[in-house]
């Protein structure tokens, strides 16, 4: 069985919420995030372009205006 890296997401509290939100804009055409998982949900929204996304064994190709939500502790990667 493969072992996957646990991504530890560090964040600052900017709002008085019971949860935290982090926004990140990635505009690198060579971006690659190998298989990993974390304790947070992840919401990915594609502003423009295309991204190949894998959640466990399923493959998705997302384009302009597409969004995907990944639950916590689910193994995923993107390219």
Buried (B, 14 or more C-beta within 10 A) or exposed (E): EEEEEEBEEEEEEEEEEEEEEEEEEEEEEEEEEEBBBBEBEBEBEBEEEEBEBBBEEEEBEBEEEBEBEBEEEEBBBBE
